[in-house]
Amino acid sequence: MTAAKLHVDKGPDAMSVFSPYDGSLVGSVDVTDAAQINELIARGRRGAVLSRNLPRHRRSSILETAAQIIESRHDAFARMIVFEAGKTIVQARKEVLRCINTLKLSAEESKRNAGEVVPFDSFAGSEMRQGWFTREPLGIITAITPYNDPLNLVAHKLGPAIAGGNAVLLKPSKLTPFSAINLVDVFLEAGLPPEIITIVHGGRELVTALVSASDVRMVSFTGGFATGEAISRSAGLKKLAMELGGNAPVIVMNDCDFDKAVDGCVSGAYWAAGQNCIGAQRILVQAELYDRFRDAFVDATKKLKAGDPSREDTHVGPMISKQAAEGTEAAVNEAIVAGARILCGHRREGSLYHPTVLEGTPPTCRLWHEEAFAPVVMLAPFDTLDEAIVMANDPEYSLHAGIFTNNLAYALEAAGKIDAGGVMINDSSDYRFDAMPFGGFKYGSMGREGVRFAYEEMTQPKVVCINRG
């Protein structure tokens, strides 16, 4: 048995994976029967013991070696992302670079953040005591990852978990399992004991078994709100870390660097065909600048080339499936019926949905207050920054926001008043550096990713106190 698959031979229940662009077969993986949960947990227990006993320098060496192997196979990893996820080759290369950085950050984290001295003598009566706390592994972690970043978001679960001395039961998206499989194979090649990571494939029944097992000490999930709610109901008494998406606002003030704002918003809106939880979805533009910004933004959007993701000159690839594109088309149609106006796009060819810009979208529309997760942007004017902040905070959940302004006071006011896990100033909402804390505000927000912060979520303090009296 290897970490890459529980079943070695493909059985009658093998799950086929198809390219979202042309429907060609990527490959197939065995579906893991939820009835095997006891076997999976037993394997996870063995893996947790092995991981806990790996010296920190060994964990660091494995993570660093894995990063080097991926770097040496950069093109192959990028092309797999293109093939199974539909990202453009340019975007896929960037994801591979981010994965390499995530693993290197994890290698560094495994050698630090081990704990600290506790100043017991700061409290009267404890002068004869001294000690410290360490950071200890939780044990078995269930990690569930999405399709939109099929390599780097897996690295964000595995890297910190290994650095902290844990074992992982990994269930990648059934739509994009191969980047995860290849990453786990690289860990084995780098010297990680096989039982530390167990990768499984399946649907709802398997997820319920994985998250509800009492031996699992933490569930780390990235995905949709409905699945997150179901997991929280099934998990029981264990740690939960969830990144459930967002509906990112970007505020554009009159005094901004105009070209920078247009370019940043276009990039932030359509990266990964809009299947980006921090992608710019609602762009709020100060009234005096609105017409000029709208015209420039629409013009730039029309110049984007949508099509074959393997081509170097393609800007926007397909959505993950024809069904996802049809759902986006339906949501835009709803907005049009409610009064929104199409400025460009709203054209679907199979799984390809062309970049779309709306204005006049009523706040009651699904597109305004829910996550689109699609190449769809809504423009809206505002008069004052206070008004824009109220509009930005309208949805019940939020990951990132952005503001373009050359006024420091405006920037700091927005940073303080916008309810979001991150506020990007003079940048689109979709900027993310893999070392920074990453997570949401308001409904459904639990925990943080970003290597150091995920490492802390995946470990627990243990106090050691010596009484010398």
N, C-alpha and C positions, 0 to 999 in steps of 0.2 A: 504493500500500500504506500503510495506517495502522498505528499501534501496536495498535489495538484488535482487529484481525483480520488474519490472514495471507491468507486467501481472502476476497475481497470478496463474491462471489456464493455463496449457499447451494447446496451440491451434494447429490448423493444420499446422502452420508454425514453430512449435518448431524445434530447431536446435539440432541435436544429436552430441555427442562428443564421440570419440572412442579412446581406448588406442593405442598409436603408436606402441607398441610392439606386441600385439596379436590381435588387432582389436576388442576387446570386448567393449561393450557399457559402457561408464563411466556414462552417464546420458544425459539429454536434458534440454535446456533452451529455454525460449520464445524469439523469434526474436522481437525486438522493431521496430515498424513501424516508418520510418523517418517522416511520417506525424504527429507524436505526438510531434514534436519538441517544439511547443508552450507550451504544457503541461509540458514537461521536463524543459523548461526555467523558467516557472512560479514556478515550484517546486524548481529549483535552486535558484531563487530569495528569496524565503522564507527561504531556507537553508542558504543562505549567510547572511541574517539578524540574524538568530539564531546563526550562527558560530561567526560572528563579536561580538555579545553580550555575548558570553561565556567568563567568566573571564579567565585570563591566567592560574591560578591555576587549573581551571576546565579542560581546554584543556590538561594540563599536566597530570592530574589525569586520564583522559580517555585514553590517549596514554599509560601511564604506566600500567594501568589495562589491556588494550588490550595486551600488551607485556606479562604480567603475565599469562593471559588466554592461549595465544598461547604456552607459555612455558609449561603449564600444559597439553597441548594436542600435544606436540611435535611430537609424533609418528604418530598420525592421520594426521597431516598436511604434514609430510614427505611422508607418503604413498599415499596421494592424488597427490602430485607432481610426484611421481613415476608412478602412474596410468595414469594421464592425459598428462604428459609431457615426460615420458620415461627416466627421469634422474635416475641414479642408486640410491639405497637407501642411500648409503654413501654420495653422493653428495646432495641428497634431505635433509638429516639431517643438512648438513652445511647451505643450503639455509634457512631453518627454523631458525637456530641460527642467521644468518645474519638479517633476518626479525625482530626477537626479538630485536636485537641491533639497527636496524634502528628506530624502534618505541621508544625505550628508548632514543636514541639521539634526536628524535623529541620531546619527553616529556621535555627534558632538554632545547631544543631550544625555546620552547614556553614560558619559563620563563626568557629569556634573549634576547639580540639583539632587544630591544624595541626602540632604537634610541639613541641620544646623544645630549649634549649641543652644541650649535653653538656659537663660540666666536665672536659675532657681534662687540665687541669693538676692535677687531684687525684691523679694517678699520677706518681711520679717518672720523669723522662725525657720527659714529654709537655708540659712547660711552654710550649713554642713552638707548640703545636697548639691550635686552637680550632675550634669547629664546632657543628653542630646535627643534629637529625634531623627529617624531615618525615613526614607521613602521606600515602601515595600510594594511589590506587585499585588494586584487584586486577585489574580489567578486566571480564570477563563473569561475571555471577552468575546461576545458575539458581535461581529462587525457586518453591517449590511450596507452595500454601496450602490450608487445609481449609475445610469448609463452615460451621463453627459460628460464626465471626466473619468473614463473607465480605468485609467492608469494612476493618475496623481491622487484621486480621492481614495483609492485603495492604499496607496503609499501613506496617506495621512492617517489611516487606521493602523496599518501594520508597523510602520516605522516607530512611532512612539510606544506602541504595545511591546515590541521587541526590546526597545531601549529600556523600558520599565520592568522587563523580566516576566512578561505574561505569555499565555498561550491564546491563540485566536481561532475561533470558528468563523470562517469568512464565507459570506454568501454574496457574491457580486450580482449585479443585474443580469437577469436571464437574457437580456437583449445584447449585452456586451461582456461576456464572460472571459474572452480569450486574452485580453490585456492583463486581467487579474491572474489568470492561469500562468501566463508567461512571467509575470512578476514573481509569483510564488516559486516557479522553477528556478529563477535567478537566485532567490534566497537559498534554495537548496544547493545550488552550484557554489554559492558563497560560503557554504559550510553550516547553515542553520540546521539543527536536528529536525527531521521531517515532521515529528509529532507536534512541534510548536505551532505550526499553521495547518489547519485542516480546511480545505476549500470544498464547498458543497454547492449544489445547484438545485433549485426547485421553486415552488410557489408559496402560497399563503399557509398551507398546512405545515410545511417545513419551517417557515419563519416563526409560526406560533410555537412549534416545538423548541426551536433554538432560543427564543427569547424567554420562554416560560420556565425552562429548566432551572431548578434551584441552585445547581452547581455553577451556573453562569453568574458572575459577579457584576457584569456591566454589559449593557447593550449600547453600541455606538452606531447610530443610524443616520444616513443622509438620504433624503427622499421627500415624498409628498406628505401633506398634512393628514390625509385619511389613513395612510399606512402608519404614520407616527402615532395617531390616536389609538389605532388598533394595537400597536405594540405596547403602548403605555397601559392599556387595559389588561394585556396578557402577561406583562413582565413580572408582576409581583414585586417583592421587596429586593430591589437591586438598583444599582446606579444606572441612570439613563443619560446619554448625551445625544442630542438630536439637532440636526440642522435641517429645517423643514421648508426652506424656500423663502421667497420675499416678493416684493413688488416695489422695486427701487425707484425713488424719485431723484431727479437731478434738477437743481434750481440754477437758472441762468440769469444773472443780474445784468442791468444795463451797462455797468462799468467793466464787464469782463473782457478778456482777450478773445475777441469774436471768433477768429479762425480756430484757435485752440478749443474753444467751447464746441464749435460745430464738429470738428474732427473727433474730439473726445466722445461726444454723444453718439456719433455714428458708429464708432468702434465699439462703444459700450453697449449699444442697442443690439447689434447684429452678430457679435462674436458667438461662434458655435450655433449659428442659426437661431440666436435668441434663447437657446436652451441653457440658460446661465442664471443661476439663482440670484446673482447680484447685477444682472444686466439692467441697463436703463430702460424702464418701462413707461414711466410718466415723466416727461420733460416739461418743466414749468418755467416759462419765460416771462420776464418783466415786460409789461405791456408796450412800452416805448420801443422795445427791441423785437417784439414778437414777430411782426410781418417779415422783417429782414431775416431773422433767424429761421423762421418757418421756410422761407423760399430757399435759403442756402442749404438747410438740412434736407429738404425734399430733393433738391438738385443733386446733392451728394449721394443720397440714398438711391436715386435712379441710376447712378453710375456704377453701383455695385453689381458685380457679375455673379449670378446664382447658377449653380449647375454642378458639374462633375467635381467632387471634392479632391480627386487625385491630381487635378490640374493646378499648376502653380499660380495661374491668374484668376482662380475662383475665389471670391470673397465669402460667399454664403453657400453652404452645402445643404443637403436635405435635412429635414427633421428626422427623428429616430424611426418613424414609421408613417405609412400612408394614413393610418388611423389618427395619429397625432396631428398631422397636417389637416385632416378633415375636421378635427375638433377645433383647431385654430380658425379655420374658415367659418365654422358655425358660430364661434364666439364673436368674430368680427361682423358677421351678418346680423347677429343680435344687436350689436352696438349701432349698426347702421339703421336698423329699424327704430332704435331708440332715439336717433337724431345725430349720431356721429357722421362726419364727412370723411370720405376717403381722399387722401391727397396723392397717394401713389401706392402701387402694389395690389394686394388682395387678389393674387392670381396663384392658383395651385396647379401643379403638374405632378400627380402622384404624391410622393412624399416631399416634394420640393414646394415650399411656400415662399413666394417672393417677398422681399422686405417691404413692409407695409407701414404707412404713416396715417394716423387719424387725428382729426381735431374736432372739438365740440363734443367729445364723449361725455355723456351724462355720468355723474358720480355714482348713480344707481346701477350702472352697467357692471356685469361680471368682470369685464376687462379692466375696469378702473380699480376695483377693490380686491380682486384676486390675482394670483400669479398667472401670467400668460404663458411663460416658458416657451416662447415662440418669437419669430422675428417681426414683432408688432410693437409699435411705439405710438403713444398718445401725446400730443402737444396741447398745452393749455396756457393761457396768459394769466398774469396776476399783477396787482398794483404795488403792494408793499411786501417786504420780507416777512412780516408777521403773517400775512395772508398766505404766502407761499409755504411757510412752516406748517400752518394748519392743514393745508392741502397735502403736504408731504406726509404728515402723520395720520392721514385718514384711514389707511388699512389697519387691520388688527394685528398685523405681524410685519416685521421689518428686519432685514439683514444689513444692507448698506444704503447710503444715500450719497449724493454729491452736490457740490455747489461751485459754480464758476463766478468769481468776483475778484477784483483787485483791491477791495476794501477789507482791511484786516478785521475791522469791527463787525462787518457783516458775516465774514467767515467764522469768527469765533462765536457770534450769536447763533448762527445756524448749527454749529458743532455742539453747542450747549443745549439747544432746544429740540433738535430733531431726535426722535426716538428710533435709534438704529444702533446696531452693533458696531458700525464704523461710518464715519463721515469723511468722504474724500474731498479735499479742497483743491480746486483747479485741476480736477481729475474726474473721470467718469466714476459712477458708482461701482463699476466692475473691476476696479483695481484691487488686487490682492497679492500680498507678499507672504510666502508660506511660513514665515517665522512669526507673523503677527497673530494676536488672538482673533479668532473668527467665529462668529455666531450671531444669533438674532436677539432682538428685543421683543417684548410683549408676548402675545399668545404663542405657546409651544416652544419658547426658547429654553433650552436646557444645555448647559455646558458650553465649552469652547474648543474649537480645533485650532490649528497652528501648533507646531511641533512641541514647543515647551509646554503649552497650555493643555494639549491633549495628553502629554506625558504626566502632568500633574493630575488630570482627571483619571488616568489609568493606574495611578499609584495611591498609596494611603500612608499617612504618617504612623510611625511607631515610636513611642517615647521610651527612653532608657534613663532611669534615675538612680544614682548611687548615693546612699546615705553614709556619710563618713563619720557621723556622730555616734 
